[in-house]
Amino acid sequence: MIATESTPLDPSIRRSQWLRFVRRNPTMAFGFALLAVMVLVAIGAPYWGTIDPLELNPIERLRGPSGTHWFGTDMLGRDVYSRTLYGSRISLIVGLCVALCSLTLGLAVGLFSGYYRHIDAVVMRVMDGMMAIPAILLAIALMALMSASVQNVIIALTVPEIPRVVRLVRAVVLSLREQAYVEASIATGARLPRLLWRHIMPNTLAPLIVQGTYICASAVIFEAYLSFLGAGTPPEIPSWGNIMAEARAYVQLAFWIILFPGLCLALTVLAINLVGDGLRDTLDPTLARRM
C-alpha cells in the first residue's frame, strides 16, 4: 500500500526517529527528561503521597528522614517532602511566566527599536541604564515597593530581563533590515506591521527560544534568592527559597531541611540549562553543520 500524508507513521519508524534524536542530542534529551520529571512532580504534587504542606505537628519537629516522613520534618513539624514537592510549583510557574513575559515585551520593544533609528538611541540608553543595575538588586528594590506575592515576584524578575531580550532582538533586526527581501517587501508597499510580523520577527524566534531557557533558569534561581532573603513569596507559601530560609538557623541540627529543596532547585536549573544548550546547538546553523 502506498503511504499518504494522512497515513500514521509505523511505531517502529517513530521509535527509530526518537532513538536517532537521542543519539544526536544526548544532552538535550537528558535535560528534557529531567525537566519532564520535575514538571510531573509539580503537577502531581497532591497525588505523590503528600500531606498538607502547612500542617503543623510540633511533636514530630526536627525528625530525620523515615518511612513516615521521607524527607524528614522541619522546626514546626511540617513534612519536608510535601513542602518540597509543592514548592516546585512556585519555582516552575515563576520561571515560565518570567520567560514568557520578558520575551514578549522585549520582542515588541526590540523590533521597533531596531527598525526605527530615531527612537533606537533613546530606547537603548534606557536599556543600558537598567542593565547597569545588577538584576538581583533591581528585583529587591522593586519588591520593596510592592507587597510580597507570586505575581509581584514575577513582575520584579521580568523587568531586569527585558533589556537583555531587547538587545538581542535589536541586533537581529539591525542585521536583517538591510537584506534584499526586506527592501523588496518595502518596494512592493508592505506596511510596517506586516513587514515586522511576516519577514523580520520569524528570524528572531530561534535565538529567542534559546534566550528564554536561560531566562527561565535564572528566574528560578532569583526567586529562591528573593525568598531566601525574605523579599520574595509570602512565608506561608511553600517555596524552595522559603524552606531553606526558615531552616538556615537549624542547618547543624537538621541539614535535610535544606538538602532536599536545594537538590531539587539544582536539578531543575540543570535541566533547563541542558535544554537551552541543546536547543542552541540544534538551532544555530553553524553549530549544526559541525555535528
C-alpha positions in Angstrom: 0.0 0.0 0.0 1.3 3.5 -0.9 1.7 5.7 2.2 -0.1 9.0 2.1 0.3 12.2 4.1 -2.6 11.1 6.4 -1.2 7.6 7.0 0.2 7.4 10.5 3.8 6.5 11.0 4.7 3.0 11.9 5.6 2.7 15.6 9.0 1.2 14.7 9.8 4.1 12.5 8.7 6.6 15.2 10.8 4.7 17.7 13.9 4.8 15.5 13.4 8.5 15.0 13.4 9.1 18.7 16.5 6.9 19.2 18.3 8.8 16.4 17.3 12.1 18.1 18.6 10.9 21.5 21.9 9.7 20.0 22.5 13.0 18.2 21.4 15.2 21.1 22.1 13.2 24.4 22.4 16.4 26.4 19.1 17.9 25.3 17.4 14.5 25.7 18.6 14.1 29.3 17.6 17.7 30.0 14.1 17.2 28.6 13.7 14.0 30.6 14.8 15.6 33.8 12.6 18.7 33.2 9.7 16.5 32.4 10.1 14.7 35.7 10.2 18.0 37.6 7.0 19.1 35.8 5.3 15.9 36.6 6.3 16.3 40.2 4.8 19.8 40.3 1.6 18.9 38.6 1.0 15.7 40.6 2.2 17.0 43.9 -1.2 16.2 45.6 -1.0 12.6 44.4 2.6 11.6 45.3 1.8 10.6 48.9 2.0 14.2 50.2 0.0 15.8 53.1 -0.9 19.4 53.7 2.4 21.3 53.5 1.1 23.8 56.1 0.0 21.2 58.7 1.9 21.8 62.0 2.9 18.9 64.2 5.2 20.1 67.0 5.6 16.7 68.4 7.3 15.5 65.2 9.6 18.5 64.9 13.1 18.1 63.5 12.7 14.4 62.8 15.1 12.8 60.3 14.0 11.1 57.1 12.0 8.0 57.8 9.2 5.8 56.3 6.6 8.2 57.7 8.4 11.4 56.6 10.6 10.6 53.6 12.5 14.0 53.7 12.1 14.5 57.5 10.3 17.3 59.3 11.2 20.9 59.9 11.3 23.0 63.1 7.5 23.2 63.2 6.9 19.5 62.5 5.8 20.1 58.8 6.6 17.4 56.3 9.6 18.5 54.2 8.7 16.0 51.4 5.3 17.6 50.9 6.7 21.2 51.2 9.4 20.4 48.6 7.0 18.9 46.1 4.6 21.8 46.4 7.5 24.3 46.3 8.3 23.0 42.8 5.1 24.6 41.6 6.1 28.1 42.6 9.5 27.8 41.0 8.3 26.4 37.7 5.4 28.9 37.5 7.7 31.9 38.2 10.4 30.7 35.7 7.9 30.1 32.9 5.9 33.3 33.5 9.1 35.4 33.7 10.4 33.9 30.5 7.2 34.4 28.6 6.6 38.0 29.8 10.2 39.2 29.2 10.3 37.6 25.8 7.0 39.1 24.7 7.8 42.6 25.9 11.4 42.5 24.8 10.4 41.3 21.4 8.0 44.2 20.9 10.4 46.8 22.1 13.4 45.3 20.2 11.6 45.1 16.9 10.6 48.8 16.9 13.9 49.9 18.4 15.9 48.1 15.8 13.8 49.3 12.9 13.4 53.0 13.8 16.7 54.7 14.1 15.3 57.9 15.7 13.9 56.0 18.7 16.7 53.5 18.9 19.1 55.8 20.7 16.6 56.7 23.4 15.4 53.2 24.0 18.8 51.7 24.1 20.1 54.3 26.6 17.2 53.4 28.9 18.0 49.7 28.5 21.7 50.3 29.2 20.7 52.2 32.3 18.6 49.3 33.5 21.4 46.8 32.7 23.8 48.8 34.8 21.9 47.8 37.9 22.5 44.1 38.9 19.4 42.1 38.3 19.0 40.8 41.8 19.4 44.3 43.3 16.8 45.7 40.9 14.4 42.9 41.8 14.9 43.5 45.5 14.3 47.2 45.0 11.1 46.5 43.1 9.9 44.1 45.7 10.5 46.7 48.4 7.9 48.9 46.6 5.3 46.1 46.4 3.7 43.6 48.7 5.0 40.0 48.8 3.2 37.8 46.3 3.9 35.5 43.5 2.6 38.0 40.9 4.8 40.7 42.2 7.8 38.4 42.2 7.1 37.7 38.5 7.0 41.4 37.8 10.1 42.1 39.7 12.1 39.4 37.9 10.7 40.3 34.5 11.8 43.9 34.5 15.6 43.2 34.7 15.4 40.6 31.9 13.6 42.8 29.4 16.8 44.8 28.4 18.7 41.7 27.6 15.9 40.5 25.3 15.7 43.9 23.7 19.4 44.0 22.9 19.2 40.5 21.3 16.2 41.3 19.2 17.6 44.7 18.2 20.9 43.1 17.0 18.9 40.6 14.8 16.7 43.4 13.4 19.8 45.5 12.5 21.3 42.6 10.6 18.0 41.9 8.7 16.9 45.5 8.0 19.2 45.8 5.0 18.5 42.4 3.5 17.3 42.3 -0.1 14.0 40.6 0.7 13.1 43.3 3.3 13.9 46.0 0.8 11.8 44.1 -1.8 8.8 44.0 0.6 9.1 47.7 1.3 9.2 48.4 -2.5 6.0 46.4 -3.0 4.2 48.6 -0.5 4.3 46.3 2.6 3.2 48.1 5.7 5.3 48.2 8.8 3.2 45.8 10.9 3.2 43.2 8.1 6.9 43.7 7.4 7.8 43.2 11.1 5.4 40.3 11.6 6.0 38.3 8.4 9.6 39.0 7.4 11.6 40.1 10.5 10.1 38.5 13.6 10.3 34.8 12.4 14.1 35.2 12.1 14.3 36.2 15.8 12.5 33.2 17.1 15.4 30.8 17.2 17.7 33.0 19.4 14.7 34.0 21.5 13.8 30.4 22.3 17.4 29.8 23.5 17.4 33.0 25.5 14.1 32.1 27.0 15.5 28.9 28.5 18.3 30.9 30.2 15.9 33.5 31.5 13.7 30.7 32.9 16.7 29.1 34.7 17.8 32.5 36.1 14.3 33.3 37.2 14.1 30.0 39.2 17.3 30.9 41.0 16.4 34.5 41.6 13.1 33.5 43.0 14.9 31.3 45.5 17.3 34.3 46.2 14.4 36.7 46.9 12.5 34.2 49.1 15.7 33.3 51.0 16.3 37.0 51.7 12.7 37.5 52.8 11.8 39.7 49.8 10.0 37.1 47.7 6.9 35.0 48.1 5.0 35.2 51.4 6.3 32.9 54.2 3.0 30.9 54.2 3.6 29.8 50.6 5.9 26.8 50.4 8.7 27.6 48.0 12.2 26.3 47.9 13.7 29.6 48.9 11.3 30.0 51.8 12.0 26.4 53.0 15.8 27.0 53.0 15.5 30.5 54.6 13.5 29.1 57.5 15.9 26.2 58.0 19.2 28.2 58.0 19.2 28.5 61.7 18.8 24.7 62.1 21.2 23.6 59.5 23.5 21.9 62.0 20.6 20.1 63.7 18.6 19.2 60.7 20.5 19.5 57.4 17.8 17.6 55.5 15.5 20.6 55.6 17.9 22.5 53.3 19.4 19.5 51.4 16.3 18.3 49.6 14.9 21.6 48.4 18.4 22.7 47.4 18.9 19.5 45.5 15.6 19.9 43.6 16.5 23.5 42.8 19.8 22.5 41.4 18.3 19.7 39.3 15.6 22.0 37.9 18.1 24.7 36.9 20.4 22.0 35.4 17.6 20.5 33.3 16.6 23.9 31.9 20.2 24.8 31.1 20.8 21.4 29.4 17.7 22.0 27.3 18.9 25.5 26.4 22.4 24.2 25.4 20.8 21.5 23.2 18.4 24.0 21.5 21.3 26.3 20.9 23.3 23.6 19.2 20.3 22.5 17.2 19.0 25.9 16.1 22.4 27.5 15.3 23.2 26.7 11.7 27.0 27.0 12.2 27.0 24.6 15.1 24.5 22.2 13.4 26.8 21.8 10.4 29.7 20.7 12.7 27.7 18.0 14.3 
